[in-house]
Amino acid sequence: MKAICVVALAAGSLAGQVSYQRLLDAEREPGNWMTYSGNYSSHRHSRLEEVNRDNVSRLRLKWAFQMKTLEQVETTMLVVDGIMYLTQPPNDVFALDAENGRPFWHYRRSLPERINVCCGQVNRGLAMLGDRLFMGTVDAHLVALDRKTGTLIWDVEVADYTKGYSVTVAPLAVKNEVILGISGGEYGIRGFLDAYDPRAGKRLWRFYTIPGPGEPGHETWSGDSWKTGGAPTWVTGSFDPKLNLIYWGTGNAAPDWNGDVRLGDNLYSSSVIALDADTGKLKWYFQFSPHDVHDWDAVQVPVLVDAEFRGIERKLMYWGNRNAFFYVLDRETGEFLTAKPFTTQTWAERIDEKGRPVARPNSDPTREGTVISPGPEGGTNWYSPSYSPVAKLFYLSVWDFASKFYSGDAPYQAGTHFFGSVPMRLPNDPGSGAVEAIDPSTGEVRWKYPLYSMPLTGILSTAGHLVFGGTLEGQFFALDAATGKELWHANTGGMIAAGPVSYLNKGKQLVSIAAGTAIFTFGLE
């Protein structure tokens, strides 16, 4: 049994539960930020407008909270009724006074000495339902905490961490379930998506993202490759309560750059899956990159919008994919509607009328190396996009660079890397980054804000006609949502690899971001 230490730093007044009804009505509470993406549709858009393009130049630092961690901070904070809840990597949780950053309590979790993770012992955040907070852990557990004190209520094992499984995703609370994805595609896991009872931690259903024998799609894996095929679910999805569908992106097939040992399309890797929220049954899927050999995970956040498309009102899904194409799908049926590149890509001649890419000749990895754009990090990656219903634009962080892709041998050994070689950046191509605004009705890039490095930051849009983002160098900035013009920036002094949030405290709008190993909160002077 692991030792669990809870440090209660202050009693405070922690009023305010988060019911399912409140989550459904999240847009009616713009003063709170109650889910990873702000609402079930994952717009990452704040309806607050006190801070706007006319006064954003007056933003000043109000408070900072310094963490004690050596890991990269990727947390998106929850803010509910004046309390901010956040994760400190690997798996600590803090409750802070959202007005001044003063801690109320601190949950500290002990972990095994050795945990195999791809990209650091990170955590992207929490879910909240009722009086409880929920966090996944890098040793592949799900824990429930009392929101008032941080006391551990229950702790369940999700998978065997010694085989490469871990949890870095922020859970999603839906109805009477906590939805949880899994990480570990680089270790040859068999991916899945789970639902748990928030009261006792009992698993309610599991959907394997790689079909087993006798299941539809199993034939898309040659031999026994399905057993170690990857397809993790390591970024939070979305939910349509009217359709009762959960939408979740899946990661790359394993091994990453050697497809010879897993012939076929490799369903449901590099896809979006639509599952019945009550049963976990698959309703439809769409595969962005069949037989992916470039490590282009499709774990990007699905953005749900009801809008007109080519003269017809439809329930749509917008998706800026790692393979460098922006997609529009019908989220009721999974029908492909359109796709258009948003950054340099040299791997596909086109996307056909069914949404399947037509690959250019000689675009797969080889023993000698094949130069392809985008590189393995993709045209974008896991960090969250934003959709503004005010501007009717889709905003995302973008990368533009090429890499040389190699293919090599890929022996499988449980709990170790399962790659099949490693791509190399081109020494004469440092690449570049940007924030882009895309018109979803056409796929056209409306504006582009250039950056001098690769962005890792999620985007926040607001009703004040602003777009917030950040850089690896620690620059936190605000852009005009209509034009992309920079209106404000602040140097946080630390790498930004998280998404901003905005909320109200005592009637005043604040904007917070994790940068370096601290939380910075800004408000009007």
C-alpha positions in Angstrom: 0.0 0.0 0.0 1.4 3.4 -1.0 1.7 6.1 1.6 -0.6 8.9 0.9 -0.1 12.3 2.6 -2.8 15.0 2.7 -1.7 18.4 4.0 -4.6 20.6 5.1 -3.2 24.1 4.9 -6.4 26.1 5.7 -10.0 25.4 6.4 -11.5 28.3 4.4 -15.0 28.3 2.9 -15.1 25.9 0.0 -18.8 26.2 -0.9 -20.0 25.1 -4.3 -20.5 21.6 -5.7 -20.4 20.9 -9.4 -23.5 19.0 -10.4 -24.0 17.4 -13.8 -26.7 20.1 -14.4 -24.1 22.8 -13.8 -21.7 21.1 -16.3 -24.5 21.0 -18.8 -25.1 24.8 -18.2 -21.5 25.8 -18.1 -21.9 28.6 -20.6 -24.4 30.2 -18.2 -21.6 30.4 -15.6 -18.8 32.2 -17.4 -17.3 33.2 -14.1 -16.3 29.6 -13.5 -14.1 27.1 -15.4 -15.5 23.7 -14.5 -14.1 21.3 -17.1 -10.8 20.9 -18.9 -12.1 22.6 -22.1 -14.5 25.0 -20.4 -17.6 23.2 -21.7 -18.7 19.9 -23.1 -18.3 21.3 -26.6 -14.7 22.1 -25.9 -14.8 25.6 -27.2 -12.2 26.9 -24.7 -14.0 30.2 -25.1 -14.8 32.6 -22.2 -18.0 34.7 -22.4 -16.4 37.3 -20.1 -15.7 40.6 -21.7 -14.5 43.0 -19.0 -11.0 42.4 -20.4 -11.3 43.3 -24.1 -9.2 44.5 -27.0 -9.6 48.1 -25.9 -8.2 47.7 -22.4 -6.1 44.5 -22.5 -2.9 46.6 -22.5 -3.7 47.4 -18.9 -3.4 43.7 -17.8 -1.0 43.3 -14.8 0.1 40.4 -12.7 -2.2 40.0 -9.7 -0.6 36.9 -8.1 1.7 34.0 -8.7 1.8 30.5 -7.1 5.1 28.7 -7.2 5.1 24.9 -7.4 7.8 22.5 -6.3 8.4 20.2 -9.2 11.0 19.4 -11.8 8.5 18.2 -14.4 6.9 20.1 -17.2 3.7 21.7 -16.0 0.7 21.1 -18.4 -2.2 21.6 -16.1 -5.4 23.3 -17.0 -6.9 24.7 -13.8 -10.5 24.3 -12.7 -12.0 27.4 -11.0 -15.3 26.9 -9.1 -16.9 29.5 -6.9 -13.7 31.3 -6.0 -11.5 28.2 -5.6 -8.9 27.2 -8.1 -8.0 23.4 -8.3 -4.8 22.4 -10.1 -2.4 19.5 -10.5 1.3 19.8 -9.8 3.2 17.1 -11.6 3.6 14.2 -11.2 0.4 13.8 -9.1 -0.1 16.5 -6.4 -3.3 18.5 -6.2 -3.7 22.1 -4.8 -6.8 24.1 -3.9 -6.0 27.8 -4.0 -7.9 31.0 -3.2 -8.6 32.2 -6.8 -8.3 35.8 -5.6 -4.7 35.7 -4.3 -3.3 32.2 -4.8 -3.3 31.3 -1.1 -3.4 27.5 -0.6 -6.3 25.9 1.2 -5.0 22.3 1.0 -2.5 20.1 -0.7 -2.8 16.4 -1.6 0.5 14.7 -2.1 0.7 11.3 -3.7 3.7 9.0 -3.4 4.7 7.0 -6.5 6.8 4.0 -7.4 10.5 4.7 -7.9 10.5 3.9 -11.6 7.6 4.7 -14.0 8.0 4.4 -17.8 6.4 7.4 -19.5 7.0 8.8 -22.9 7.4 12.5 -22.3 7.9 13.3 -18.6 5.7 12.6 -15.6 3.1 15.1 -16.5 -0.6 15.7 -15.7 -3.1 17.8 -17.6 -5.7 18.4 -14.9 -8.8 17.3 -13.0 -12.4 16.6 -13.3 -15.0 17.6 -10.7 -18.4 16.2 -10.0 -20.5 16.8 -6.9 -18.1 17.1 -3.9 -15.3 15.2 -5.5 -12.2 15.8 -7.7 -10.8 13.1 -9.9 -7.2 12.7 -11.1 -5.4 10.1 -13.1 -1.9 9.1 -12.1 1.3 8.3 -13.9 1.3 4.8 -12.3 -2.1 4.2 -14.0 -4.5 4.8 -11.1 -7.7 7.0 -10.8 -8.2 8.7 -7.5 -11.1 10.6 -6.0 -10.5 13.5 -3.5 -12.8 15.4 -1.2 -12.9 18.9 -2.7 -13.1 20.6 0.7 -10.1 19.0 2.3 -8.2 17.0 -0.4 -8.7 13.8 1.6 -8.4 10.6 -0.5 -11.8 8.9 -0.9 -10.9 6.1 -3.2 -8.0 4.8 -5.4 -8.4 2.3 -8.2 -5.9 0.7 -10.5 -6.7 1.4 -14.1 -3.9 -0.7 -15.7 -0.4 -2.2 -14.9 2.1 0.6 -15.0 5.0 -1.8 -15.3 3.9 -2.6 -18.8 4.0 1.0 -20.0 0.5 2.1 -19.1 0.1 5.6 -17.4 -2.6 8.2 -17.1 -1.7 11.9 -17.9 -5.1 13.0 -19.2 -7.6 15.2 -17.4 -10.7 13.1 -16.8 -14.2 14.2 -18.1 -17.2 14.0 -15.8 -20.3 13.0 -17.8 -23.7 12.3 -16.2 -22.9 9.8 -13.4 -19.6 8.7 -14.9 -15.9 9.7 -14.9 -14.4 9.1 -18.4 -10.7 8.4 -18.4 -8.1 7.8 -21.2 -4.8 6.0 -21.1 -1.3 6.8 -22.2 1.6 4.5 -23.3 1.4 4.2 -27.0 5.3 4.3 -27.1 5.4 1.1 -25.0 3.2 -1.1 -27.1 0.1 -1.0 -24.9 -3.4 -1.9 -26.1 -5.3 1.4 -25.8 -8.7 1.9 -24.3 -11.2 4.4 -22.9 -12.9 3.8 -19.5 -15.9 5.0 -17.5 -15.9 4.8 -13.7 -18.6 5.3 -11.0 -17.7 8.5 -9.2 -19.1 7.2 -5.9 -17.1 4.0 -5.5 -14.6 3.9 -8.3 -16.1 0.8 -9.9 -15.4 0.5 -13.7 -18.6 0.8 -15.6 -17.4 0.0 -19.1 -14.2 -0.2 -21.2 -13.9 0.4 -25.0 -10.7 -1.0 -26.5 -9.4 1.2 -29.2 -7.9 -1.9 -30.9 -10.5 -4.5 -31.7 -9.9 -8.0 -30.4 -10.6 -11.3 -32.3 -14.1 -11.5 -33.7 -14.7 -7.8 -33.4 -15.2 -5.5 -36.4 -11.9 -3.9 -37.3 -9.7 -6.7 -36.0 -8.8 -7.7 -39.5 -7.0 -4.4 -40.0 -4.1 -5.7 -37.8 -1.9 -8.4 -39.2 -1.0 -11.4 -37.0 -0.8 -10.6 -33.3 0.1 -7.0 -33.8 -3.2 -5.9 -32.2 -1.9 -7.0 -28.8 0.7 -4.3 -28.8 -0.8 -1.8 -31.2 -0.9 1.4 -29.1 -3.8 3.7 -30.0 -3.8 5.5 -26.6 -6.4 8.1 -25.5 -4.2 10.7 -23.7 -6.0 14.0 -24.3 -9.5 14.9 -23.0 -12.5 14.5 -25.4 -15.9 16.1 -25.7 -19.5 15.2 -25.1 -22.9 15.9 -26.9 -25.6 15.5 -24.2 -28.4 15.6 -26.8 -26.9 12.8 -28.9 -25.5 11.1 -25.7 -22.2 10.6 -27.5 -18.6 10.9 -26.1 -16.0 11.9 -28.7 -12.4 11.0 -28.1 -9.2 11.1 -30.2 -6.9 8.1 -30.4 -3.1 8.0 -30.7 -0.7 6.4 -33.1 -0.4 2.8 -33.9 2.7 1.0 -32.4 5.5 0.7 -33.3 5.5 4.3 -34.4 7.7 4.2 -37.5 7.7 0.6 -38.6 4.3 -0.4 -40.2 5.7 -3.7 -41.7 4.9 -5.5 -38.5 1.3 -4.3 -38.3 0.0 -4.4 -41.9 -3.5 -2.9 -42.4 -5.3 0.3 -41.5 -4.8 -0.4 -37.8 -8.3 0.6 -36.5 -9.0 2.6 -34.4 -5.6 4.3 -34.1 -5.2 7.9 -35.3 -9.0 8.2 -35.3 -11.9 9.9 -33.5 -14.3 7.5 -31.9 -18.0 8.3 -31.0 -19.2 6.2 -28.1 -22.6 5.8 -26.4 -22.1 7.5 -23.0 -24.1 4.9 -21.1 -22.6 1.8 -22.5 -19.3 2.6 -24.2 -20.6 1.0 -27.5 -19.1 2.4 -30.7 -21.5 4.4 -32.7 -19.1 5.6 -35.4 -15.5 6.3 -36.1 -13.4 8.3 -38.5 -9.8 7.5 -39.2 -7.6 10.5 -40.1 -4.4 8.6 -40.8 -4.9 5.0 -41.7 -1.8 2.8 -41.0 0.0 5.8 -39.5 3.8 5.5 -39.8 4.6 9.1 -38.9 3.4 9.2 -35.2 0.6 11.6 -36.0 -1.6 10.9 -33.0 -5.2 12.1 -33.5 -5.6 13.0 -29.8 -6.5 16.6 -30.5 -9.6 18.0 -28.8 -12.8 17.6 -30.8 -14.6 20.9 -31.1 -18.4 20.7 -31.4 -20.4 23.4 -33.2 -23.9 23.6 -34.5 -23.6 25.7 -37.7 -24.5 25.9 -41.3 -22.3 24.0 -43.7 -22.8 24.5 -47.4 -26.3 25.8 -46.8 -27.5 23.1 -44.4 -27.7 23.3 -40.6 -25.7 20.5 -39.1 -24.1 19.2 -36.0 -20.5 19.6 -36.8 -17.1 18.6 -35.4 -14.0 20.8 -36.1 -10.6 19.1 -35.9 -7.1 20.5 -36.5 -5.2 17.3 -36.9 -1.6 16.5 -36.3 -1.3 15.3 -39.9 -1.6 19.0 -41.0 -5.2 18.9 -42.2 -8.1 20.8 -40.8 -11.3 18.6 -40.9 -15.0 19.2 -40.7 -17.1 16.1 -39.8 -20.8 15.5 -39.2 -20.7 14.5 -35.5 -24.1 12.8 -35.6 -23.0 10.3 -38.3 -19.2 10.6 -38.7 -19.7 11.7 -42.3 -16.6 13.4 -43.8 -17.4 16.8 -45.1 -14.1 18.6 -45.9 -10.4 18.7 -45.2 -7.8 21.3 -46.0 -4.1 21.7 -45.0 -3.3 24.5 -42.5 0.5 24.2 -42.6 3.1 22.7 -44.9 2.5 19.0 -45.7 4.3 16.9 -48.3 2.9 13.5 -47.5 -0.6 13.5 -49.2 -1.7 14.4 -52.7 -5.2 15.0 -51.4 -8.0 13.8 -49.2 -10.5 11.9 -51.2 -14.3 12.3 -51.1 -14.6 9.7 -48.3 -12.0 11.5 -46.2 -9.2 9.0 -46.9 -5.8 10.4 -47.6 -4.2 9.7 -50.9 -0.5 9.4 -50.0 2.3 10.6 -52.3 4.7 8.0 -53.5 7.7 7.4 -51.3 6.3 9.2 -48.3 6.8 6.3 -45.8 9.8 6.0 -43.5 12.8 4.0 -45.0 16.1 2.6 -43.8 17.8 5.5 -45.6 15.4 8.1 -44.4 12.6 10.0 -46.1 12.1 13.8 -45.7 8.4 14.6 -44.9 6.4 17.6 -43.7 5.2 17.8 -41.0 7.7 16.2 -38.7 6.6 13.6 -36.0 5.4 16.4 -33.7 2.9 17.2 -36.5 1.3 20.4 -37.9 -0.2 20.8 -34.4 -0.2 18.5 -31.4 -2.1 17.8 -28.2 -2.6 21.4 -27.0 -6.1 22.7 -27.1 -7.6 24.8 -29.9 -10.4 27.3 -29.3 -13.6 28.2 -31.1 -15.1 31.7 -30.8 -18.9 31.8 -31.4 -18.4 35.6 -31.6 -15.8 35.7 -34.4 -16.9 32.2 -35.8 -13.2 31.3 -36.1 -11.2 28.3 -35.0 -7.8 29.1 -33.4 -4.9 26.7 -32.9 -1.2 26.5 -32.3 0.7 25.4 -35.4 4.1 24.0 -36.3 5.8 24.2 -39.7 8.9 21.9 -40.2 10.1 18.8 -41.8 11.9 15.7 -40.5 13.7 12.7 -41.9 11.8 9.6 -41.1 13.6 6.3 -40.6 12.3 2.8 -40.4 14.1 0.2 -38.2 13.6 -3.0 -36.4 11.0 -3.0 -33.6 11.3 -5.9 -31.2 8.6 -5.8 -28.5 9.5 -6.0 -24.8 6.9 -5.2 -22.2 7.6 -1.9 -20.4 10.2 -0.6 -22.8 10.1 1.7 -25.8 8.5 0.2 -28.9 9.5 2.6 -31.7 11.0 1.2 -34.8 13.6 3.9 -35.2 13.6 7.7 -34.5 13.1 10.6 -36.9 15.7 13.3 -37.1 15.2 17.1 -37.5 16.9 18.7 -40.5 19.9 20.7 -39.4 19.1 23.5 -42.0 15.4 23.6 -41.1 14.8 25.0 -37.6 11.1 25.3 -38.4 8.7 27.9 -37.1 5.5 28.2 -35.1 2.3 30.3 -35.3 -1.1 30.8 -34.0 -3.7 30.6 -36.8 -7.3 31.6 -37.2 -9.2 29.3 -39.5 -12.6 30.0 -41.1 -14.3 26.6 -40.5 -16.8 27.2 -43.4 -14.0 27.2 -45.9 -10.9 25.9 -44.2 -9.0 29.0 -45.2 -6.5 30.6 -42.8 -7.9 34.0 -42.0 -4.8 35.2 -40.2 -1.5 34.0 -38.9 0.5 35.3 -35.9 4.1 34.1 -36.4 6.2 32.7 -33.5 9.9 32.1 -33.4 9.7 28.6 -31.8 7.4 25.7 -31.7 4.3 26.5 -29.5 3.1 24.0 -26.9 0.3 26.2 -25.6 -3.4 25.8 -25.7 -5.6 28.7 -26.9 -8.3 30.7 -25.1 -10.7 33.0 -27.0 -13.0 35.5 -25.2 -16.1 37.6 -25.8 -13.8 40.6 -25.4 -12.5 39.8 -28.9 -9.3 38.4 -27.6 -7.2 35.3 -28.2 -4.6 34.3 -25.5 -1.6 32.0 -26.2 2.0 31.5 -25.2 5.5 30.4 -26.2 8.3 28.1 -25.2 10.2 31.2 -24.1 7.5 32.2 -21.6 5.8 35.0 -23.5 2.1 35.1 -22.6 0.2 37.2 -25.2 -3.2 38.5 -26.2 -4.2 39.0 -29.9 -7.1 40.7 -31.6 -9.4 37.8 -32.4 -10.4 39.3 -35.7 -7.0 40.3 -37.1 -4.3 38.5 -35.1 -2.6 41.8 -34.1 -0.7 41.6 -30.8 -2.3 43.8 -28.2 -0.4 42.7 -25.0 2.3 40.4 -23.7 4.0 39.5 -20.5 7.2 37.6 -19.9 6.6 34.9 -17.4 10.2 33.6 -17.4 9.2 30.0 -17.9 8.1 27.7 -20.7 4.4 27.7 -21.3 3.0 24.2 -22.1 -0.6 24.6 -20.8 -3.9 26.3 -21.7 -5.1 29.6 -20.2 -8.4 30.0 -18.4 -10.5 33.0 -17.5 -12.9 33.4 -14.6 -14.5 36.0 -12.3 -13.4 36.8 -8.7 -15.5 39.3 -6.8 -16.9 40.5 -10.1 -13.5 41.1 -11.7 -12.2 39.1 -14.7 -8.9 37.3 -14.3 -6.8 35.2 -16.7 -4.5 32.5 -15.4 -1.8 30.4 -17.1 0.7 27.8 -16.0 4.2 28.8 -17.0 7.5 27.3 -16.0 6.7 25.8 -12.6 4.2 28.5 -11.5 0.7 29.7 -12.0 0.4 33.4 -13.1 -2.8 35.3 -12.8 -3.5 38.6 -14.5 -6.2 41.3 -14.1 -6.8 44.9 -15.1 -4.9 47.4 -13.1 
